[in-house]
Amino acid sequence: MLIEINLLPESYYKAKRLKQMIALAILIVIVVAASMIGLYLVTLAQVQTLKSQIKDVEAKQQEFTQTLIEMENIKKTNASVKEYLDVINELKDKQVYWSLILDNINRTIPHNVWLNSLNNKVEAGGVRTFNATGVGLYKESVADFATNLNESTGFFKNAYVLSMTEAVVNGRISINFTMSFQAIEDAKVRPPKQMVVQDVSKTGVYGSNYINKEYNCSLFVPDGWKLSDSKSSSNILAVVVKEKRDVKSKYTPTVTLAVEKLPKIDFALKEFKAISETKFSKWQGYKKLGEKEFTINGEKAVDLEFSWLTKSKSEKNKMITLMQRQIYCVKGNNGFIITCSDSDDGFRNNKEEFSILFNSFKVQ
């Protein structure tokens, strides 16, 4: 058995352990230094990131501040625009007001009455008073004018004749008159609303509108006209008559809306018109005056105008010339006919109102 004998001195081992301790200390210092450097670099990166974020926030803050300034400018601009719009709307309201007022006056004037002058002034309490001078062929016509102005559905009230004097104009005795009347409150002078099929749940009369849910059609009735309950046949949906007419009129202006079932869907419009025309072309004194195609609210239509002879309702055993204008329109398997009727002299006077009526027709 061999015996190991350590002949190295003790100092050698101490020096060796010291070197190891120094190496370990240096290693620890290096690790700590590396950790510190790493931590510093990470912290530096975080600081740079925070600085970048701060710059972004500052940039966004500047954008936000600019946006706030722009919004404030927009608010000021909107306020300015609102002032301008208020002025424009006020002017429009006045324009609409006077259009409605003058149109309503025009509708109340009988055919045998003509105005020479019309002026107005606003009196105490905001009441607008009109004074009119004119000439009429008959005293009854002047009286009708006052009655029409006092109609509760119109825009005027308190109409009365101030004076009436006879005068000879072109060798004919006529009536010179002066009249006073007042307008209703300005806020009530508004155009009536036109309604459509979707606005209601069932067929009926709604204000100034006739709406038929079964045939999905509607018709607007202007001032001075009313829907009548009198229907001569089952295919007539609505009858509109003029409320006021001249005492010397031979016929009551009338508009009818009728519908006919067609043999097939999208039946030719011209063919529908031709079939209908063959029925009345045999009437006494029938004379075709014109025909044209146009559109009503996006729907194709045919406009046929003609005249014929019929018995006078006011004078026995006398024939009068009746003017009629028929508007034909086809939708699906339904054919619609709007017929405007009046005596030959009255038809020309009511032509514009007839146009308002049939142009208001809508079908879906």
Beta strands, then each sheet from edge to edge (+ up, - down):
strand 1: 113-122
strand 2: 128-136
strand 3: 156-169
strand 4: 172-183
strand 5: 204-206
strand 6: 209-212
strand 7: 217-220
strand 8: 225-228
strand 9: 236-242
strand 10: 254-261
strand 11: 287-296
strand 12: 299-311
strand 13: 319-331
strand 14: 334-343
strand 15: 362-363
sheet 1: 1+ 2- 4+ 3-
sheet 2: 5+ 6- 7+ 15-
sheet 3: 8+ 9- 10+ 14- 13+ 12- 11+
end
